[in-house]
Amino acid sequence: MTDTTTTCTGEHPANQPHPDPQSLDWAPRRATCAFGPAELDALPYVGRFEIIEGALLVSHRPTLAHQAIATELATLLGQHRPDDLRVLTGPVDFRPSEWVSLQPDVLVCHRDDLGRHILEHPPFLAVEILSSATRTTDTTLKPSLYEKAGVDSYWMLDPTEQTLTVLELVNGQYAERAVVTGGEVFTADLPFPVEVVPGRLTDHPSQREHDPTAKTGTDAEA
């Protein structure tokens, strides 16, 4: 993944020229000055904005295939959730500290933790759906951030490989709970019992058109 540096002018973001969505390459962009919640909230919505230790990361709006996968997973989780939990799809801001704001693609939280605009308490589950632009961030940087924030379980769903990687907190550190591919079944205990088959979630025509190398459900189970 290529990171692009965005230089701040010192002005409040609301007073700076809005970026042209057509001109951005949409690799995650790292700002060279500190961003906080006030600066984040002032930005126009041209993509997904996250803050990592004061650095602003901007990613492309998700594709329809990406949204379809997130919706499929959220629907599955929603069918099995206890009454006191809620399943949400992004963009939802999870702000564990002043200089960190993350937007998991899917999350599970307690219904009493829902604030008006943001989530401050750690969700029980955070899910990132990998893409070419976000793969490095989602697989190398975010695990440490979610771990530090106390998120019980972190799932990384790879649509191209139809693979689900599951990390769970053990004594405050993530341990690899499972890696399942295609038609294999992952039986989750956290945040509640549910069976997940990555091949069923990721086998969408729109995904194959977006990435011709993506496996089909038949290929994955062969």
C-alpha positions as a Markdown table, in Angstrom:
| # | Residue | x | y | z |
|---|---|---|---|---|
| 1 | Met | 0.0 | 0.0 | 0.0 |
| 2 | Thr | 1.3 | 3.5 | -0.8 |
| 3 | Asp | 0.9 | 6.2 | 1.8 |
| 4 | Thr | 0.5 | 9.7 | 0.6 |
| 5 | Thr | 1.5 | 12.7 | 2.7 |
| 6 | Thr | -1.0 | 15.5 | 3.1 |
| 7 | Thr | 0.5 | 18.8 | 4.4 |
| 8 | Cys | -1.6 | 21.0 | 6.6 |
| 9 | Thr | -1.6 | 24.7 | 6.1 |
| 10 | Gly | -2.2 | 25.6 | 9.8 |
| 11 | Glu | -5.7 | 26.7 | 9.0 |
| 12 | His | -8.8 | 25.0 | 10.4 |
| 13 | Pro | -9.8 | 22.3 | 7.9 |
| 14 | Ala | -13.1 | 24.0 | 7.4 |
| 15 | Asn | -11.3 | 27.0 | 6.0 |
| 16 | Gln | -9.1 | 25.0 | 3.6 |
| 17 | Pro | -10.2 | 24.2 | 0.0 |
| 18 | His | -12.1 | 21.0 | -0.2 |
| 19 | Pro | -10.2 | 18.3 | -2.1 |
| 20 | Asp | -11.5 | 17.2 | -5.5 |
| 21 | Pro | -12.7 | 13.6 | -5.2 |
| 22 | Gln | -11.7 | 12.9 | -8.8 |
| 23 | Ser | -8.1 | 14.1 | -8.2 |
| 24 | Leu | -7.2 | 11.9 | -5.3 |
| 25 | Asp | -5.5 | 8.6 | -5.7 |
| 26 | Trp | -7.3 | 7.3 | -2.6 |
| 27 | Ala | -4.4 | 5.5 | -1.0 |
| 28 | Pro | -4.6 | 6.2 | 2.7 |
| 29 | Arg | -3.2 | 9.7 | 3.1 |
| 30 | Arg | -1.1 | 10.7 | 6.2 |
| 31 | Ala | -1.2 | 14.3 | 7.4 |
| 32 | Thr | 1.9 | 15.9 | 8.8 |
| 33 | Cys | 0.2 | 17.9 | 11.6 |
| 34 | Ala | -2.0 | 16.8 | 14.4 |
| 35 | Phe | -5.7 | 16.0 | 13.9 |
| 36 | Gly | -8.2 | 15.8 | 16.7 |
| 37 | Pro | -12.0 | 15.2 | 16.8 |
| 38 | Ala | -12.8 | 18.9 | 16.0 |
| 39 | Glu | -10.7 | 18.9 | 12.9 |
| 40 | Leu | -12.1 | 15.5 | 11.9 |
| 41 | Asp | -15.7 | 16.6 | 12.2 |
| 42 | Ala | -15.1 | 19.6 | 10.1 |
| 43 | Leu | -13.9 | 17.7 | 7.1 |
| 44 | Pro | -16.2 | 17.2 | 4.0 |
| 45 | Tyr | -17.3 | 13.6 | 3.4 |
| 46 | Val | -15.3 | 12.6 | 0.3 |
| 47 | Gly | -14.1 | 9.3 | 1.7 |
| 48 | Arg | -13.4 | 7.5 | 5.0 |
| 49 | Phe | -11.5 | 9.6 | 7.6 |
| 50 | Glu | -9.6 | 8.0 | 10.4 |
| 51 | Ile | -7.1 | 9.3 | 12.9 |
| 52 | Ile | -4.1 | 7.2 | 14.1 |
| 53 | Glu | -2.0 | 8.9 | 16.8 |
| 54 | Gly | -2.8 | 12.3 | 15.4 |
| 55 | Ala | -2.2 | 11.4 | 11.7 |
| 56 | Leu | -5.2 | 11.7 | 9.3 |
| 57 | Leu | -5.8 | 8.7 | 7.1 |
| 58 | Val | -8.2 | 9.1 | 4.1 |
| 59 | Ser | -9.4 | 6.1 | 2.2 |
| 60 | His | -11.7 | 5.8 | -0.8 |
| 61 | Arg | -15.4 | 5.3 | -0.2 |
| 62 | Pro | -16.1 | 1.6 | -0.2 |
| 63 | Thr | -17.2 | -0.1 | -3.4 |
| 64 | Leu | -20.6 | -1.6 | -3.8 |
| 65 | Ala | -19.1 | -5.1 | -3.5 |
| 66 | His | -17.4 | -4.0 | -0.3 |
| 67 | Gln | -20.7 | -2.7 | 1.0 |
| 68 | Ala | -22.6 | -5.9 | 0.0 |
| 69 | Ile | -20.1 | -8.0 | 2.0 |
| 70 | Ala | -20.4 | -5.7 | 5.0 |
| 71 | Thr | -24.2 | -5.9 | 4.8 |
| 72 | Glu | -24.2 | -9.7 | 4.5 |
| 73 | Leu | -22.0 | -10.1 | 7.5 |
| 74 | Ala | -24.0 | -7.5 | 9.6 |
| 75 | Thr | -27.2 | -9.3 | 8.7 |
| 76 | Leu | -25.8 | -12.7 | 9.7 |
| 77 | Leu | -24.6 | -11.3 | 13.0 |
| 78 | Gly | -27.8 | -9.4 | 13.6 |
| 79 | Gln | -29.8 | -12.7 | 13.3 |
| 80 | His | -27.8 | -14.2 | 16.2 |
| 81 | Arg | -27.1 | -11.2 | 18.5 |
| 82 | Pro | -28.4 | -11.1 | 22.0 |
| 83 | Asp | -31.0 | -8.4 | 22.7 |
| 84 | Asp | -28.6 | -6.2 | 24.6 |
| 85 | Leu | -26.1 | -6.0 | 21.7 |
| 86 | Arg | -26.2 | -4.0 | 18.4 |
| 87 | Val | -24.6 | -4.7 | 15.0 |
| 88 | Leu | -23.5 | -1.6 | 13.0 |
| 89 | Thr | -21.9 | -1.0 | 9.6 |
| 90 | Gly | -19.6 | 1.9 | 8.8 |
| 91 | Pro | -19.0 | 4.7 | 8.9 |
| 92 | Val | -19.2 | 4.6 | 12.7 |
| 93 | Asp | -16.5 | 6.5 | 14.6 |
| 94 | Phe | -14.9 | 4.5 | 17.4 |
| 95 | Arg | -12.7 | 7.0 | 19.4 |
| 96 | Pro | -10.8 | 5.2 | 22.1 |
| 97 | Ser | -8.6 | 8.2 | 22.8 |
| 98 | Glu | -8.2 | 11.9 | 21.9 |
| 99 | Trp | -5.9 | 11.1 | 19.0 |
| 100 | Val | -7.3 | 7.9 | 17.6 |
| 101 | Ser | -10.5 | 7.6 | 15.6 |
| 102 | Leu | -11.3 | 4.3 | 13.8 |
| 103 | Gln | -14.1 | 3.3 | 11.5 |
| 104 | Pro | -14.4 | -0.5 | 11.3 |
| 105 | Asp | -16.6 | -1.8 | 8.5 |
| 106 | Val | -18.7 | -3.8 | 10.9 |
| 107 | Leu | -18.8 | -3.7 | 14.7 |
| 108 | Val | -20.8 | -5.2 | 17.6 |
| 109 | Cys | -21.3 | -3.1 | 20.7 |
| 110 | His | -23.6 | -2.9 | 23.7 |
| 111 | Arg | -26.7 | -1.0 | 23.1 |
| 112 | Asp | -26.0 | 1.3 | 26.1 |
| 113 | Asp | -22.6 | 2.3 | 24.6 |
| 114 | Leu | -24.2 | 4.0 | 21.5 |
| 115 | Gly | -23.5 | 7.8 | 21.8 |
| 116 | Arg | -25.2 | 10.4 | 19.6 |
| 117 | His | -22.4 | 10.5 | 17.0 |
| 118 | Ile | -19.5 | 8.4 | 18.2 |
| 119 | Leu | -18.6 | 5.2 | 20.0 |
| 120 | Glu | -16.2 | 5.8 | 22.9 |
| 121 | His | -16.3 | 2.4 | 24.7 |
| 122 | Pro | -14.6 | -0.5 | 22.9 |
| 123 | Pro | -16.9 | -2.7 | 20.8 |
| 124 | Phe | -16.9 | -6.4 | 21.4 |
| 125 | Leu | -16.1 | -7.1 | 17.8 |
| 126 | Ala | -14.5 | -5.0 | 15.0 |
| 127 | Val | -14.4 | -6.2 | 11.4 |
| 128 | Glu | -12.3 | -4.8 | 8.6 |
| 129 | Ile | -12.9 | -6.0 | 5.0 |
| 130 | Leu | -9.6 | -5.9 | 3.2 |
| 131 | Ser | -9.0 | -4.0 | 0.0 |
| 132 | Ser | -5.8 | -3.3 | -2.0 |
| 133 | Ala | -5.7 | 0.2 | -0.6 |
| 134 | Thr | -6.3 | -0.7 | 3.1 |
| 135 | Arg | -4.8 | -4.2 | 3.4 |
| 136 | Thr | -1.5 | -3.1 | 5.0 |
| 137 | Thr | -3.2 | -0.8 | 7.5 |
| 138 | Asp | -5.9 | -3.3 | 8.3 |
| 139 | Thr | -3.5 | -6.2 | 8.8 |
| 140 | Thr | -0.4 | -4.6 | 10.5 |
| 141 | Leu | -1.5 | -1.3 | 12.1 |
| 142 | Lys | -5.1 | -1.8 | 13.2 |
| 143 | Pro | -4.6 | -5.0 | 15.1 |
| 144 | Ser | -2.3 | -3.2 | 17.6 |
| 145 | Leu | -4.8 | -0.3 | 17.9 |
| 146 | Tyr | -7.8 | -2.5 | 18.5 |
| 147 | Glu | -5.7 | -4.6 | 20.9 |
| 148 | Lys | -4.6 | -1.5 | 22.9 |
| 149 | Ala | -8.2 | -0.2 | 22.9 |
| 150 | Gly | -9.5 | -3.5 | 24.5 |
| 151 | Val | -11.6 | -4.8 | 21.5 |
| 152 | Asp | -12.3 | -8.4 | 22.5 |
| 153 | Ser | -12.3 | -9.7 | 18.9 |
| 154 | Tyr | -10.9 | -8.4 | 15.6 |
| 155 | Trp | -11.8 | -10.1 | 12.3 |
| 156 | Met | -10.1 | -9.5 | 9.0 |
| 157 | Leu | -12.2 | -10.6 | 6.0 |
| 158 | Asp | -10.3 | -10.9 | 2.7 |
| 159 | Pro | -12.8 | -10.9 | -0.2 |
| 160 | Thr | -10.1 | -11.8 | -2.8 |
| 161 | Glu | -8.9 | -14.9 | -1.0 |
| 162 | Gln | -12.2 | -15.5 | 0.7 |
| 163 | Thr | -10.4 | -15.8 | 4.0 |
| 164 | Leu | -11.4 | -14.8 | 7.5 |
| 165 | Thr | -8.7 | -14.3 | 10.1 |
| 166 | Val | -9.9 | -14.0 | 13.7 |
| 167 | Leu | -7.9 | -12.5 | 16.5 |
| 168 | Glu | -9.1 | -12.5 | 20.1 |
| 169 | Leu | -7.7 | -10.9 | 23.3 |
| 170 | Val | -5.9 | -13.3 | 25.7 |
| 171 | Asn | -4.4 | -11.6 | 28.7 |
| 172 | Gly | -4.6 | -8.2 | 27.0 |
| 173 | Gln | -2.9 | -9.4 | 23.7 |
| 174 | Tyr | -4.3 | -10.7 | 20.5 |
| 175 | Ala | -3.9 | -14.4 | 19.7 |
| 176 | Glu | -4.9 | -15.9 | 16.4 |
| 177 | Arg | -8.1 | -17.8 | 17.1 |
| 178 | Ala | -8.7 | -19.1 | 13.6 |
| 179 | Val | -8.1 | -18.7 | 9.9 |
| 180 | Val | -10.8 | -20.1 | 7.6 |
| 181 | Thr | -11.1 | -20.0 | 3.8 |
| 182 | Gly | -13.9 | -20.5 | 1.3 |
| 183 | Gly | -16.4 | -23.0 | 2.4 |
| 184 | Glu | -14.8 | -23.7 | 5.8 |
| 185 | Val | -16.9 | -22.9 | 8.8 |
| 186 | Phe | -15.7 | -20.7 | 11.7 |
| 187 | Thr | -17.8 | -21.2 | 14.9 |
| 188 | Ala | -17.5 | -18.0 | 16.9 |
| 189 | Asp | -17.9 | -17.7 | 20.7 |
| 190 | Leu | -17.2 | -14.0 | 20.8 |
| 191 | Pro | -19.1 | -11.8 | 20.8 |
| 192 | Phe | -21.8 | -14.5 | 20.7 |
| 193 | Pro | -22.2 | -18.0 | 19.1 |
| 194 | Val | -22.5 | -17.7 | 15.3 |
| 195 | Glu | -21.2 | -19.7 | 12.3 |
| 196 | Val | -19.4 | -17.8 | 9.6 |
| 197 | Val | -18.5 | -19.1 | 6.2 |
| 198 | Pro | -16.3 | -16.5 | 4.3 |
| 199 | Gly | -17.0 | -18.0 | 0.9 |
| 200 | Arg | -20.8 | -17.3 | 1.3 |
| 201 | Leu | -20.1 | -13.7 | 2.3 |
| 202 | Thr | -17.7 | -12.8 | -0.4 |
| 203 | Asp | -19.1 | -14.7 | -3.5 |
| 204 | His | -20.8 | -11.7 | -5.2 |
| 205 | Pro | -20.8 | -11.1 | -8.9 |
| 206 | Ser | -19.9 | -7.4 | -8.2 |
| 207 | Gln | -16.8 | -8.6 | -6.3 |
| 208 | Arg | -15.7 | -10.8 | -9.2 |
| 209 | Glu | -16.1 | -8.0 | -11.7 |
| 210 | His | -14.1 | -5.7 | -9.4 |
| 211 | Asp | -11.4 | -8.3 | -8.9 |
| 212 | Pro | -11.3 | -11.0 | -11.6 |
| 213 | Thr | -8.9 | -13.1 | -9.5 |
| 214 | Ala | -11.5 | -13.5 | -6.7 |
| 215 | Lys | -12.5 | -17.1 | -6.1 |
| 216 | Thr | -16.0 | -18.3 | -6.6 |
| 217 | Gly | -17.9 | -20.2 | -4.0 |
| 218 | Thr | -17.5 | -23.4 | -6.1 |
| 219 | Asp | -13.7 | -22.8 | -6.4 |
| 220 | Ala | -13.4 | -22.1 | -2.7 |
| 221 | Glu | -15.1 | -25.3 | -1.7 |
| 222 | Ala | -13.4 | -27.5 | -4.3 |
